[in-house]
């Protein structure tokens, strides 16, 4: 069950929602973004482990993935509608998981983030991770 929220946050940390629920497709997107951002394999591993990005390339990797799956718009803001659609699809009628995911999303979607999309992506990841900790939801690896 925790995988569901972790996965959403990676889709969020984090193409179409149909692609987002497929881990292999998400990994392919991450590889594509790794090249675009100049990130390393370690940066990709860090992202999937839900650990903080510690360099500009890793932050840009997060931003690229979020944009390619449609969760971050061209202005560097989370797309609430898209995130909610993905969450409902992934939760697959598990009301408790959907509720937790929406609580995390609601806490972070209107965050006043940096104008730099790479920094904004890390700020969203941090917010979601912190909110998950606050409500006692332990995140794992994808």
VENWOKA-V859304 format. One record per pair of residues at least 4 apart in sequence whose C-alpha atoms are under 7 Angstrom apart, sorted by the first residue. I is the first residue (numbers start at 1). J is the second residue. If there is no record, write none. Layout:
# VENWOKA-V859304
I_J + I_J
This chain:
# VENWOKA-V859304
2_6 + 2_139 + 3_7 + 3_140 + 4_8 + 4_90 + 4_91 + 5_9 + 5_101 + 6_10 + 6_139 + 6_140 + 6_142 + 7_11 + 7_142 + 8_12 + 8_87 + 9_13 + 9_14 + 10_14 + 10_48 + 11_20 + 11_66 + 11_69 + 12_66 + 12_71 + 13_47 + 13_50 + 13_62 + 13_121 + 13_124 + 13_125 + 14_62 + 14_65 + 14_66 + 15_19 + 15_68 + 15_69 + 15_70 + 16_20 + 16_69 + 16_70 + 17_21 + 17_69 + 17_86 + 19_25 + 20_26 + 20_69 + 21_90 + 22_26 + 23_27 + 24_28 + 25_29 + 26_30 + 27_31 + 28_32 + 29_33 + 29_65 + 30_34 + 30_44 + 30_65 + 31_35 + 32_36 + 33_37 + 33_61 + 33_64 + 33_65 + 34_38 + 34_39 + 34_40 + 34_61 + 35_39 + 37_57 + 37_60 + 37_61 + 38_57 + 39_43 + 39_57 + 39_58 + 39_61 + 40_44 + 41_45 + 42_46 + 43_47 + 43_58 + 44_48 + 45_49 + 46_50 + 46_51 + 46_53 + 47_51 + 48_141 + 48_142 + 49_140 + 49_141 + 49_142 + 50_141 + 53_58 + 53_59 + 53_122 + 54_58 + 55_59 + 56_60 + 57_61 + 58_62 + 59_63 + 59_118 + 59_119 + 59_121 + 59_122 + 60_64 + 60_118 + 61_65 + 62_66 + 62_121 + 63_67 + 63_117 + 63_118 + 63_121 + 64_68 + 65_69 + 66_70 + 66_71 + 66_72 + 67_71 + 67_72 + 67_73 + 70_82 + 71_78 + 71_79 + 71_82 + 71_83 + 72_76 + 72_77 + 72_78 + 72_79 + 73_77 + 73_78 + 73_79 + 76_117 + 76_120 + 78_109 + 79_83 + 80_84 + 80_109 + 81_85 + 82_86 + 83_87 + 84_88 + 85_89 + 86_90 + 87_91 + 87_98 + 87_101 + 88_92 + 88_98 + 91_97 + 91_98 + 94_98 + 95_99 + 96_100 + 97_101 + 98_102 + 99_103 + 100_104 + 101_105 + 102_106 + 103_107 + 104_108 + 104_128 + 104_131 + 104_132 + 105_109 + 108_124 + 108_127 + 108_128 + 113_120 + 113_123 + 114_119 + 114_120 + 115_120 + 116_120 + 117_121 + 118_122 + 119_123 + 120_124 + 121_125 + 122_126 + 123_127 + 124_128 + 125_129 + 126_130 + 127_131 + 128_132 + 129_133 + 130_134 + 131_135 + 132_136 + 132_137 + 132_138 + 133_137 + 133_138
